[in-house]
Amino acid sequence: MKKTFFKTKQLILVLALLTGSIVTNASSHREAPLISNDPLCDNTDVYAFRSPDDPNTITIIANYIPFQLPEGGPNYYTFGTNIRYEIHIKNKTTSAADDILYRFTFSQINQDPTTFFNIRLGAQNIKTTYICEKSVNGGAFTTVVTNGVVPPANIGPRSIQSTPVGLGAASYDALITAAITTATSGERVFCGPVDDPFFVDLAGAFDAGNFRPEGNTTNAPKDGLARYNVHSIALKIPINLLQKDGKAVSQATNILDGDFVIGVYASASRQQIKTIGAGGTVAYSGPWVQVSRLGMPLTNEAIIPVGMKDKWNANTPATDLQFASYFSNPELALYMDDSQFGGAVPSLNALRIQNHSLGAYDFRNGKAGLYSLKGSAAVKGTALDDAIFGTILLPDNKSPRAVDILPIFYTGVPNLAPYQLATGKTGGPLSPGKPFINNFLPTLGDMLRLNMAVPPTPRNDPKFSSLGIVNAAVLGLTDPAYNGSTSIQFIPNMDGFPNGRRLEDDVTTIELQAVGGVALAAIGLWYDDYKLDGSSPVTTNLVNVLSFSAGPTKNDTTFKPAFPYVQAPWRGYDYTLKARF
C-alpha cells in the first residue's frame, strides 16, 4: 500500500467525520425468553475499562434488572435475595476455572413494617445490604465485604432529604458516596441503583433491524432506555490484583503487553427449587444453577437465535464453541448482502460486506472468506497459520467471519498479522502493519477482553470518540501523528470497545460496522469499490460504513468523573411522560 493513499480529500473527509461530527456512543435487556420473566437475575451490561482518573486501577461494572421505572413504587426495584450475583475474571489460559471470582449475595430487612411507605420517619423498608466474597485461582471463598449498604431508590425529596419524615440525607449523591466501601482485599466496591448507561434505538432495532440513524428528521431515533434505572455492581480494582503474576501496570513491557489481558463476564444464579408455602412464605433449595450471563454486549440479543438463547444463558464461556457457527456466519450479515436479504432492511444500506475484496475474497455468509489461503506459504507466521491458531480462524470454506467476528468475541485479537492496521503493509493484508490492538486471551468463549496496559484516553481529549477501536483504526490509518510509523504507539481510543468497554462506547454502532466488514477493511481487506491500480482505499463504501450510526449517540445524562462513574438514578418524583418521550 502506498502512503500516498492516505492523503486524499476523501481521507480528510473521513477523518473529519470520525473525529468530529459523528462522535457516537451504545447489551442485553430481556434478551432471552426465560430470563425476561426473572428481571432480578437479568444481566443488562458489563463494562471494563482503565479508570480515567486512577489509571493504576480497572473499573468493572455489571448491571442487572432492566427497565426500572423510577416511580415504580411502593415496592421499588432492588437486588434479589437468594441469588448469587457473580463477576468472573480470567487472566490466563492455563486454568480451566475462573482465575478470580467475586460473589455478591444480598439480604433485606423491614425497619418499619407498619407502613406501606418505603421510607418513613427515618426508617427504611426492604433495606438491602450485601456481603462480597472473593475466590482466587479456584480456591475457597473469603469474605471481603461484610455489611455493604445498598442505597434506597431515589424516590423523591421528602423520602431522601427531609427530616424527620425522610432519611435526612444532604443529597442522593451523598448516599452513593456513603455506600462506596473498601474491601479487605483492596478493591473499592459500590452496589446500588443508577441511571442505565446503555443507549440504543430499541424500537428500531427489534423492528426487524429498522434502525433510525441520528439525524433522521422524519422519524427521529429514540433512546429506548432514557430515564430508566438499573442496579450496578461496581468494582475498582488495582491492576496488580488482576494481572496474572501480580505485576503493576508500570511493569508492562509496552502498552500492548499480552500478559496484561483479562477476560470478564458476569452472571446470576438461583437454586433449582422454589417452594411457595401458606401465608406467602418462600423457600429455596437444591443446587445452584446459572440463569443469566453477559460478557460481550449484544451477544445473546443479536447473535444467538431465539431457540438457543436460554441454553446460552445457562452455559459458561468454556463451552461456547458449540455456538461458534452463529459468529462465523452472523444473521445480521444477511441484511448487508444484496444476494440475500440486503434490500429488506433499508436502514442498513450503508453496510455492505466485501464479496470480492482485493478481487479475490468473499466474506458473505457461507462463502470462503480467506480459506483459500489456508496452509499456504502466505500465512506462515501469521495468526492464520495452522501452527498458531488457524484451525479456529480458518475452520472450513463456508465460515468467512471466523476470521474477524469470531475472534473479536471468542479469543480477542492478537498483535500479529493480519490483525494489524494497513498502515505500512506494503506487501498486502498478510504483511506486518501498525499494531493497534492486542487483547488476545484464547479461552474460546464469550468474554469482554481488556488489555490493562493500554492507557486510558482522557474523556476531555478532543480525539476521544465513542467509536472505540474503530476510531483508533481510522486515526492510525489517516492521522499524520500516527500513520508515519509501524511501531507500537498509543493512539487515542485504543482503550475503547472491543478492547474492554467504556461507559461512553457506542457498542451498537461499532458491532454493526464490524458485521459490515470494517475490521477487515482496517487491516487491508478493502471494500469492493477499491481499485487495485493504487487508488485510495478510502472509497465510497468505506465512507458509508464509517459514517453509519445506529441511532442515539450518547447516554441521556452525564457520567460521574470518579468511581463509580455511573450517574445517580433518575428520581421518581421528577418523572413526566414528556421527559421520557
RAVEN-V727690 format. One record per residue. RES is the residue in one letter. D_FIRST is the distance of its C-alpha to the first C-alpha in Angstrom with 2 decimals. Layout:
BEGIN
RES&D_FIRST  RES&D_FIRST
END
This chain:
BEGIN
M&0.00  K&3.77  K&6.45  T&8.50  F&7.33  F&9.61  K&12.48  T&14.04  K&17.52  Q&16.49  L&14.65  I&17.91  L&19.88  V&18.31  L&18.77  A&22.29  L&23.07  L&22.04  T&23.65  G&26.62  S&28.12  I&27.35  V&28.01  T&29.48  N&31.57  A&33.58  S&36.95  S&39.82  H&43.16  R&45.67  E&42.93  A&45.26  P&48.70  L&50.75  I&49.31  S&49.69  N&53.43  D&53.22  P&51.53  L&52.75  C&50.51  D&47.51  N&44.31  T&42.41  D&39.48  V&38.22  Y&36.34  A&35.17  F&33.71  R&34.09  S&37.02  P&35.86  D&39.16  D&39.70  P&36.45  N&38.39  T&39.16  I&37.64  T&39.15  I&39.58  I&41.17  A&42.53  N&44.10  Y&46.82  I&49.24  P&47.39  F&48.70  Q&51.45  L&53.41  P&54.52  E&57.99  G&58.39  G&61.77  P&64.31  N&62.46  Y&59.14  Y&56.13  T&55.76  F&54.49  G&56.53  T&58.95  N&58.97  I&55.17  R&52.83  Y&49.77  E&47.27  I&43.94  H&42.26  I&39.80  K&37.96  N&36.60  K&36.44  T&36.00  T&38.96  S&41.50  A&42.32  A&44.05  D&43.11  D&42.64  I&43.98  L&46.01  Y&47.66  R&50.51  F&52.22  T&55.59  F&57.48  S&61.20  Q&63.15  I&66.59  N&68.71  Q&70.40  D&72.60  P&73.06  T&75.80  T&73.43  F&70.91  F&68.74  N&65.75  I&66.77  R&70.35  L&72.33  G&69.70  A&69.39  Q&66.44  N&66.50  I&63.82  K&62.91  T&60.02  T&59.35  Y&57.17  I&56.69  C&53.36  E&53.17  K&50.45  S&49.73  V&47.48  N&46.33  G&48.61  G&51.69  A&54.59  F&54.20  T&55.31  T&56.33  V&54.37  V&55.60  T&59.18  N&60.05  G&56.97  V&57.79  V&56.11  P&56.71  P&58.58  A&57.16  N&56.79  I&59.78  G&61.00  P&62.53  R&66.02  S&64.80  I&62.35  Q&63.72  S&67.38  T&70.33  P&72.59  V&71.26  G&67.68  L&65.89  G&66.14  A&62.52  A&61.27  S&58.28  Y&56.22  D&53.53  A&56.30  L&56.78  I&53.08  T&53.23  A&56.44  A&54.94  I&52.11  T&53.31  T&52.22  A&52.40  T&54.24  S&51.00  G&49.26  E&47.33  R&47.96  V&48.93  F&49.52  C&50.71  G&51.66  P&51.09  V&48.19  D&46.33  D&43.94  P&40.52  F&38.65  F&37.96  V&37.12  D&38.33  L&40.42  A&42.31  G&39.23  A&37.38  F&40.29  D&41.23  A&38.98  G&35.82  N&36.99  F&35.00  R&35.75  P&32.82  E&33.80  G&34.97  N&36.74  T&39.93  T&41.88  N&41.83  A&40.38  P&39.06  K&41.48  D&40.88  G&43.02  L&43.73  A&44.73  R&47.98  Y&48.18  N&48.67  V&47.76  H&48.98  S&46.69  I&46.81  A&44.83  L&44.32  K&43.03  I&42.50  P&41.89  I&38.67  N&40.66  L&42.71  L&39.67  Q&37.70  K&38.72  D&40.10  G&41.58  K&39.10  A&38.67  V&35.21  S&35.63  Q&35.47  A&31.93  T&29.70  N&26.84  I&26.04  L&24.55  D&27.45  G&27.94  D&31.67  F&31.99  V&30.98  I&33.79  G&34.32  V&36.86  Y&38.89  A&42.30  S&45.17  A&48.75  S&51.53  R&55.09  Q&58.06  Q&58.72  I&62.19  K&63.33  T&67.07  I&68.62  G&72.25  A&75.20  G&75.11  G&71.35  T&70.63  V&67.38  A&66.76  Y&63.68  S&63.72  G&61.84  P&58.45  W&55.53  V&52.91  Q&49.46  V&49.33  S&46.13  R&42.82  L&39.56  G&36.35  M&33.19  P&34.09  L&34.79  T&34.70  N&38.25  E&38.30  A&35.27  I&34.19  I&37.44  P&39.74  V&43.27  G&44.98  M&43.17  K&43.11  D&46.38  K&45.51  W&42.20  N&44.14  A&46.59  N&44.07  T&42.24  P&38.55  A&39.71  T&40.42  D&37.41  L&35.86  Q&38.46  F&36.54  A&33.05  S&32.98  Y&33.12  F&29.80  S&28.14  N&29.25  P&30.02  E&32.51  L&30.77  A&27.87  L&30.47  Y&30.79  M&27.06  D&27.24  D&28.89  S&30.11  Q&32.09  F&33.48  G&30.74  G&33.32  A&35.82  V&34.32  P&33.31  S&32.46  L&29.38  N&28.15  A&25.12  L&23.96  R&22.85  I&21.34  Q&18.53  N&20.42  H&17.91  S&14.52  L&11.96  G&15.28  A&16.80  Y&17.55  D&20.54  F&21.34  R&24.60  N&27.75  G&29.07  K&25.99  A&24.22  G&20.98  L&19.26  Y&22.65  S&21.89  L&19.93  K&23.02  G&24.43  S&21.79  A&20.46  A&16.94  V&18.34  K&20.51  G&20.45  T&18.59  A&20.57  L&20.83  D&22.80  D&26.40  A&27.67  I&26.11  F&26.19  G&25.03  T&28.54  I&28.25  L&24.63  L&24.85  P&28.58  D&28.85  N&27.37  K&28.58  S&27.40  P&23.83  R&23.87  A&25.09  V&21.50  D&21.17  I&24.49  L&26.69  P&25.22  I&25.14  F&28.88  Y&30.08  T&28.31  G&26.12  V&22.48  P&21.87  N&19.59  L&18.10  A&15.07  P&14.15  Y&15.76  Q&13.54  L&11.32  A&7.62  T&7.74  G&7.00  K&5.91  T&4.71  G&7.18  G&6.87  P&9.15  L&11.86  S&10.42  P&11.86  G&10.44  K&12.63  P&16.11  F&17.75  I&20.43  N&22.89  N&26.02  F&26.39  L&30.07  P&30.37  T&33.86  L&32.90  G&34.55  D&34.09  M&34.06  L&32.61  R&30.58  L&30.12  N&28.78  M&31.58  A&29.87  V&27.43  P&29.15  P&30.42  T&29.00  P&32.02  R&33.22  N&33.76  D&30.27  P&28.98  K&25.65  F&27.56  S&26.63  S&28.27  L&25.00  G&24.59  I&21.48  V&19.87  N&20.32  A&19.19  A&15.84  V&15.58  L&16.68  G&14.29  L&11.29  T&13.13  D&16.03  P&15.92  A&18.42  Y&16.09  N&12.37  G&13.06  S&13.87  T&13.10  S&16.87  I&19.19  Q&20.12  F&22.27  I&20.70  P&23.45  N&24.28  M&22.99  D&26.71  G&26.72  F&27.03  P&26.25  N&26.45  G&30.15  R&31.43  R&32.71  L&35.53  E&33.42  D&30.54  D&30.28  V&29.95  T&30.82  T&27.93  I&25.46  E&26.71  L&26.69  Q&23.09  A&22.30  V&24.31  G&22.37  G&19.12  V&17.61  A&17.05  L&15.15  A&12.85  A&12.48  I&11.20  G&8.57  L&11.38  W&11.26  Y&14.55  D&16.11  D&15.88  Y&12.10  K&11.88  L&10.00  D&10.50  G&7.51  S&9.55  S&9.25  P&9.21  V&12.29  T&14.58  T&18.32  N&18.39  L&16.33  V&18.54  N&21.55  V&20.92  L&20.34  S&23.42  F&25.57  S&28.59  A&31.18  G&34.04  P&35.66  T&33.22  K&35.53  N&38.76  D&42.01  T&43.09  T&41.80  F&41.20  K&43.29  P&41.84  A&43.47  F&44.25  P&44.63  Y&42.19  V&43.18  Q&45.53  A&49.28  P&50.36  W&51.43  R&55.17  G&57.22  Y&59.68  D&57.04  Y&55.92  T&56.06  L&54.91  K&53.25  A&51.26  R&49.78  F&48.96
END
